[in-house]
Amino acid sequence: MKKTYIAILLALAILPLTVMNTHAALTFKDVGTTHRAQASINYLAEGGIVTGDSNGNFLPDKTVTRAEAAAMIGRAVGLNGTQRTTRFPDVASQSFASGYIQSAVDAKIISGYSDGTFKPNNPVTRGEMALLISRAFNYNATTTASAASALMSRGIAQGITANDFGYNANIKRSDFAVFLARSINYKLRLSPQVSFNIETEVTASSLNIRKGPSTAYGTVGGIPQGTKVQGAYIVGDWMYIRTSTLEGFAHRNYLNGDYIPGDNDGSSIASQMIIIDPGHGGTDPGATGLGIREKDVVLDTGLKVRALLNKTPFKVTMTRQTDVFISLAQRVQIANSAKGNIFVSIHANAFNGTANGSETYYYSAAANPHVADSKLLATKIQNRLIEAWKLSNRGVKNGNFHVLRENNMPAVLVELGFIDNAKDNEKLKSPEWRQKAAEAIFYGILDYYKEKGFDVNSYYSIK
């Protein structure tokens, strides 16, 4: 009897940190009330996402291993953690993380090495952490740099210094816990703001709203069947939602609505597709005046806008990138096929040399569901263009243009200036002034998204 008891104690002593205390207490001996990561560590511990050792310690300064990272992320997003045989010869079926490793590999969150091994005990760097979290939470990053940008833009991570993310530095358990907790619960982020842009409805007779994305988390309240709710983002099988009185996580099996898992992250500008439409082109020169053609001016301006957007996580599609003719119907088709979120058409005006100034159009028919957003986008761009170019302000106007009327998204048409007016033409023909126009459109787009609740503050310094 005594030998058996000692054997059990020895076995427990050598188990990995992440398998002990699955429903750990909300405090650890080595994470006091003044520890910088206490709130995040305790939040994850409540849901059984992180655990401590047999002595009640979290070991916040210990380096995270690949096995631990797979287990913690797997628990966070609800992967199957059942211990089982994996495809890797160095991950035994009885390993605490075997199930999470195989599930994370199947979900393309993490991968093995070229020699067929997983190397579960290898340390995880900050750059690798950013990429793993980005994949797990559908932030659409493909490199460590874009993943770091995705995390920083959401207020999830910071660099080691203002100019160094510390990609190659090994990440500690405390820091990993902070970044993972912020990914799950936006209220823990540096900038706790998201956009609730998913419309859905409760289908269960009564639905519990929880503090985190699992039944291990306590409830904050319940809502009855038929309640209309707004969702912000998705974590595994759970959605972060709000009503007029409650915020928290609800299981997606009990919500009904037209949303696509992974496409909706309220704070994610990486999920937003911007359509830039330089007008005319090819056999259609557009307006001409004083030695320049509209099609050339707006293409150059559009390409400059794209270059600015490419410095952010925004996705960008251009209806044309060269001097080719694209019909109005084709422009709309390109935008809709790319699943654009906003559409910006760029033009230059003409009126016998007697008119001048800048104006921006949107379509305001009652049947158009995007009137309010189109007007908001037009207003933001117009304000920025007037500030940059200081031409006559011709205002924001309703325009019954094909590319505005037929588009299935907020859409605007920007008239930079009058190509046959000497004062306006001076700016239209100047590469430097076209750069200023591109920056105005770019900042107007940022202003629009900021008003919609997206975190874009870090991108206003881009030029």
Summary of the structure (lengths in Angstrom):
residues: 463
radius of gyration: 26.5
end to end distance: 73.8
largest distance: 102.8
contacts: 1631
relative contact order: 0.09
helix: 36%
strand: 20%
